[in-house]
Amino acid sequence: MRILAIREKTVALGSASRNSSIGFGGMTASALAIHTDAVRDGRPVVGLAFDSIGRYGHGGLLRERFIPRLAEASSESYSDGSGGIDPHKAWALVMADEKPGGHGERCGAVGLIDAALWDLKAKLAGVPLWKLLAEVSGQAADGHVPVYASGGHYRDVDDIKLLCADISRAVDEGHRRFKIKIGGVALAEDVARVAAIHALLGPGMSLAVDGNGTFDREKTLRYVEALAPFALAWIEEPVHPLDYDLHREIAAASPLPLATGENLFSRDDARNLLRHGGLRPERDMLQFDISLSYGLVEYLRILDDLETHRWSRQRCAPHAGHLFAAHGVGGLGLGLAEVAMDQASLFGSLTAHLVVRDGKAVLPDRPGVGLETCPPFQMIFENLLQ
């Protein structure tokens, strides 16, 4: 098998939502297609990937450095020896001449290529990615993935009313776990939002909240005290993601579980969090974004480090709610996948077609990731498949 071309497209997400940290109105993402000379069922095999959310597109880096390194490599250098592709070999080619540390924005660019490579590998094997990953990792998998519905962004008008309508709709769709934003309004208003949702939840349902890394020590402790009576599933990123010392202090003081890691994009940063962040393996959650953290090749290394530090894979809930991350959760034996509550948004529509029953989503059973089954597939990948 030989790679013929690699094409990137920058897509505007066009969302008017906001959290306590950023707005998404001008945010972009990258779509990628890796064309090969392989043919399956009479059609060329193409590896596809679409970005995570929150870090903008990676077109410049991809076209300048990473795509040429892989496109110009010999097929023997990335072959798995049996007519397929080895993502680990290809990853090493893409990262040639990159200095260690200072990871910056390249993590997402490399992660996008990695995602397309794994989609390609699973398509060549004729199996869905979750099944391929289960074989790689030795985990049991059946294509049913525990999920939580993420949303709760702020509205300027009728915020609590519309938020409750979102949660009620998600309950009707089969969801049992939910996450909303905090920190974008006064503490009393956030408590009112949490209380309103808490009143809607039935037995076996849970709510988490997300501060998006904007709180200082004092604000975090005030929120922890005010929200402790609600027995939240977790309070996510209350403080800056790279302040490990403050994480340790908050963890020591908080009766609520913490969740963090979505803005750490390498094995190095993940390892430092485990060593110095004071997180509690029996209750806290780790949210490293697979796609933005150099992809599955790097994420598998992170999982090795978790085992060394005595963390269960069940404490992993990767950030970003689309199919690639969900396959990672399903195939690697992780705890939870994130799906967007707002299915009308571009990002939310990527998983809008998944059937959810009692808090578990059913992944596509077609070879690869199954991006071809997503409602916005044509819009995202038009001009990349020609």
C-alpha positions in Angstrom: 0.0 0.0 0.0 1.3 3.5 -0.9 0.1 6.9 0.1 -0.8 8.9 -3.0 -1.8 12.3 -1.6 -2.7 14.0 1.7 -5.2 16.8 1.6 -6.3 19.3 4.4 -9.2 21.6 4.6 -9.9 24.3 7.2 -13.6 24.3 8.3 -15.3 27.1 10.2 -17.3 25.8 13.2 -19.5 28.8 13.2 -20.8 28.4 16.8 -22.1 31.4 18.8 -21.7 29.6 22.2 -19.3 30.6 24.9 -17.9 29.4 28.2 -16.1 31.3 31.0 -12.9 31.3 29.0 -13.5 31.7 25.3 -16.2 32.1 22.6 -16.4 29.8 19.6 -17.7 32.2 16.9 -14.4 32.5 15.0 -13.1 29.0 15.7 -11.9 26.7 13.0 -11.0 23.0 12.7 -9.1 20.9 10.1 -10.3 18.0 8.1 -7.8 15.6 6.5 -7.9 12.9 3.9 -5.0 10.4 3.2 -5.5 8.9 -0.3 -3.8 5.5 -1.0 -3.5 3.1 -3.9 -5.3 0.4 -1.9 -8.7 -0.8 -3.1 -11.4 -2.4 -0.9 -14.8 -3.5 -2.2 -14.0 -1.9 -5.5 -13.3 1.6 -4.0 -10.1 3.4 -3.1 -9.3 3.3 0.6 -9.0 6.8 2.1 -8.1 7.6 5.7 -10.2 10.4 7.1 -9.9 12.6 10.2 -11.7 15.6 11.6 -10.3 17.8 14.4 -11.1 18.1 18.0 -12.5 21.4 19.2 -11.0 24.4 21.0 -7.6 24.8 19.3 -8.4 26.0 15.8 -7.3 24.4 12.5 -3.8 23.2 11.8 -3.5 23.8 8.0 -0.3 25.9 8.1 1.7 23.4 10.2 0.3 20.4 8.2 1.1 21.8 4.8 4.5 23.3 5.8 6.0 20.4 7.8 4.0 17.3 8.6 2.2 16.4 5.4 5.3 16.6 3.2 7.3 14.3 5.6 4.8 11.5 5.2 3.8 12.1 1.6 7.4 12.0 0.5 8.4 8.9 2.5 8.8 5.5 0.9 5.9 3.0 1.3 8.3 0.6 3.0 9.0 3.1 5.8 5.4 3.1 7.0 4.3 -0.4 6.0 3.2 -2.9 8.6 4.7 -5.7 6.6 1.4 -7.2 5.5 0.1 -4.7 3.0 -1.3 -2.3 5.6 0.0 0.7 7.4 1.8 1.0 10.8 0.7 4.2 12.5 3.7 4.1 14.9 6.2 4.1 12.0 4.3 6.8 10.2 4.1 8.9 13.4 7.9 8.7 13.7 8.3 9.9 10.1 6.0 12.8 10.7 7.9 13.8 13.9 11.3 13.6 12.3 13.6 16.6 13.2 11.1 17.9 15.8 12.8 18.9 19.1 11.5 17.4 22.3 9.4 19.6 24.7 7.7 22.9 23.9 4.9 21.1 22.3 2.8 24.0 21.2 0.3 23.7 18.4 2.1 20.8 16.6 0.4 18.2 18.9 -3.0 18.8 17.1 -1.5 18.7 13.6 0.3 15.4 14.3 -2.8 14.1 16.0 -4.9 14.8 13.0 -2.6 12.8 10.8 -2.6 10.0 13.4 -6.4 9.9 13.4 -6.5 9.5 9.6 -3.8 6.8 9.8 -5.8 4.7 12.3 -9.0 5.2 10.3 -7.0 3.9 7.3 -5.5 1.0 9.2 -9.0 -0.2 10.4 -10.4 0.2 6.9 -7.7 -2.0 5.4 -8.3 -4.6 8.1 -12.1 -4.4 7.4 -13.1 -3.7 11.0 -14.4 -0.7 13.0 -11.6 1.2 14.8 -13.0 0.3 18.3 -12.5 -3.4 17.5 -9.0 -2.9 16.1 -8.0 -1.0 19.2 -9.5 -3.6 21.5 -7.3 -6.2 19.8 -4.2 -3.9 20.1 -4.9 -3.2 23.8 -6.3 -6.5 24.9 -9.5 -4.9 26.2 -13.0 -6.4 26.0 -15.2 -4.3 23.7 -18.7 -4.6 22.1 -19.1 -1.2 20.5 -21.3 0.2 23.3 -19.6 3.2 24.9 -20.6 5.0 28.1 -21.1 8.7 27.3 -21.9 12.0 28.9 -23.7 14.8 27.2 -21.7 18.0 27.4 -23.1 21.5 26.9 -24.7 24.1 29.2 -23.1 27.1 27.5 -24.5 30.5 28.5 -27.3 32.2 26.8 -28.0 35.9 27.1 -31.8 35.4 27.4 -33.8 32.7 29.2 -30.6 30.9 30.1 -31.9 28.5 32.8 -35.1 27.8 31.0 -33.2 26.8 27.8 -30.6 24.9 29.8 -33.3 22.8 31.4 -34.9 22.2 28.0 -31.5 20.9 26.8 -31.1 18.5 29.7 -34.7 17.3 29.4 -34.2 16.6 25.7 -30.9 14.7 26.4 -32.7 12.6 29.0 -35.3 11.7 26.4 -32.5 10.7 24.0 -31.2 8.2 26.5 -28.5 10.2 28.3 -27.8 9.7 32.0 -24.7 11.9 32.6 -24.4 15.6 31.9 -21.9 18.4 32.1 -22.5 22.2 32.0 -20.4 25.3 32.2 -19.7 27.4 35.3 -17.7 30.6 36.0 -19.3 32.7 33.2 -21.8 34.4 35.6 -21.8 35.2 39.4 -21.6 32.2 41.8 -25.2 32.6 42.9 -26.4 32.4 39.3 -24.2 29.3 38.7 -25.6 27.6 41.8 -29.2 28.4 40.5 -28.3 26.7 37.2 -26.9 23.6 39.0 -29.9 23.4 41.3 -32.4 23.7 38.4 -30.7 20.8 36.6 -30.3 18.7 39.7 -34.1 18.9 40.2 -34.6 17.3 36.8 -32.3 14.3 37.3 -33.6 10.9 38.2 -32.0 7.9 39.9 -28.7 6.9 38.4 -28.2 10.3 36.7 -25.3 12.6 37.4 -24.1 16.2 36.7 -20.6 17.6 36.3 -19.5 21.2 35.9 -16.7 22.8 33.9 -14.8 26.0 34.9 -12.6 26.0 31.8 -9.4 26.8 33.8 -10.4 30.3 34.7 -10.6 30.3 38.5 -8.0 31.4 41.1 -7.6 29.6 44.4 -10.2 31.6 46.3 -12.8 31.4 43.7 -12.3 27.7 43.3 -12.8 27.1 47.1 -15.9 29.2 47.1 -17.4 27.2 44.2 -16.4 23.9 45.9 -18.1 24.9 49.1 -21.3 26.1 47.3 -21.6 23.1 45.0 -20.6 20.3 47.5 -24.3 19.7 48.6 -25.1 18.6 45.0 -22.7 15.6 45.0 -21.4 16.4 41.5 -19.7 13.8 39.4 -16.8 16.2 39.1 -15.7 19.8 39.0 -13.7 20.2 35.8 -10.7 22.5 35.2 -11.4 25.0 37.9 -7.8 26.4 37.8 -5.1 26.9 35.1 -4.3 23.5 33.5 -0.5 24.0 34.0 -0.6 25.0 37.6 0.1 21.6 39.1 0.9 23.0 42.6 -2.6 24.7 42.7 -4.2 21.5 41.5 -2.6 19.7 44.4 -3.8 22.2 46.9 -7.4 22.2 45.5 -7.5 18.4 45.5 -6.4 18.2 49.1 -9.3 20.6 50.0 -12.1 19.4 47.8 -14.7 16.8 48.7 -15.8 16.9 45.1 -14.0 14.9 42.4 -11.8 16.9 40.1 -11.3 16.5 36.3 -8.5 17.9 34.3 -6.1 17.3 31.5 -7.9 18.4 28.4 -5.4 21.2 27.8 -2.3 19.0 28.3 -1.2 17.7 24.9 1.7 15.3 25.4 2.9 12.4 27.4 5.4 14.8 29.1 2.7 17.1 30.4 0.4 14.2 31.4 3.3 12.6 33.4 4.0 15.9 35.2 0.3 16.1 36.1 0.4 12.6 37.6 3.6 13.3 39.5 2.9 16.7 40.8 -0.9 17.5 40.5 -2.0 15.7 43.7 -4.9 14.1 41.9 -6.7 11.2 43.6 -6.8 8.0 41.5 -9.8 6.7 43.3 -12.1 9.6 42.5 -10.6 12.2 40.0 -10.9 12.1 36.2 -8.2 12.5 33.5 -9.4 14.2 30.2 -6.4 14.2 27.9 -7.7 14.8 24.4 -6.6 11.9 22.2 -6.6 13.8 18.9 -4.9 17.0 20.3 -2.3 15.0 22.2 -0.4 13.8 19.1 -3.0 11.1 18.6 -3.4 7.4 19.6 0.3 6.6 19.3 1.1 9.1 22.1 -2.1 8.3 24.0 -1.1 4.7 24.3 2.2 5.9 25.9 0.1 8.0 28.4 -1.9 4.9 29.3 1.3 3.1 30.0 2.2 5.9 32.5 -1.2 5.7 34.1 -0.5 2.1 34.9 2.8 3.0 36.4 1.1 5.6 38.7 -1.7 3.1 39.6 -4.5 4.8 37.7 -7.3 2.8 36.3 -8.3 3.4 32.6 -11.8 3.8 33.9 -10.7 7.2 35.3 -10.1 8.4 31.7 -12.8 10.5 30.0 -11.1 12.0 26.9 -12.1 15.5 25.9 -13.9 16.2 22.7 -17.2 14.7 21.6 -16.9 13.0 18.2 -16.5 9.5 16.8 -12.7 9.2 16.9 -12.5 9.8 20.7 -15.5 7.5 21.2 -13.7 4.7 19.4 -10.7 5.3 21.6 -12.9 4.9 24.7 -14.7 1.8 23.4 -11.5 0.1 22.2 -9.1 1.0 25.0 -11.4 0.3 27.9 -11.7 3.9 29.1 -14.4 5.3 31.3 -16.4 7.8 29.4 -16.7 9.5 26.0 -17.9 13.1 25.6 -20.7 13.9 23.1 -22.1 17.4 22.5 -25.5 18.1 23.8 -26.2 20.7 21.0 -26.7 18.4 18.0 -27.5 21.4 15.7 -23.9 22.7 15.9 -21.4 21.3 13.4 -19.4 19.6 16.1 -22.5 18.2 17.8 -23.8 16.8 14.6 -20.8 14.5 14.3 -22.4 12.2 16.9 -26.0 13.2 16.5 -26.8 10.0 14.6 -25.5 7.7 17.4 -28.2 5.7 19.3 -27.9 6.2 23.0 -29.6 3.8 25.4 -29.3 4.1 29.2 -26.2 6.3 28.9 -24.4 4.2 26.3 -23.8 5.0 22.7 -23.7 2.4 19.9 -20.7 3.0 17.7 -20.8 2.4 13.9 -19.8 -1.2 12.9 -18.4 -0.2 9.4 -14.7 -0.4 8.9 -12.7 2.6 10.2 -14.1 5.4 12.4 -17.3 5.7 10.4 -17.1 9.4 9.7 -18.9 8.6 6.5 -22.0 7.9 8.6 -22.0 11.4 10.2 -24.8 13.9 9.0 -22.2 16.6 8.1 -19.8 14.3 6.3 -20.3 15.8 2.8 -20.0 19.3 4.0 -16.8 18.6 6.0 -15.0 16.4 3.4 -16.2 17.9 0.1 -13.2 18.6 -2.1 -11.0 16.3 -0.1 -12.2 13.1 -1.6 -11.7 13.9 -5.3 
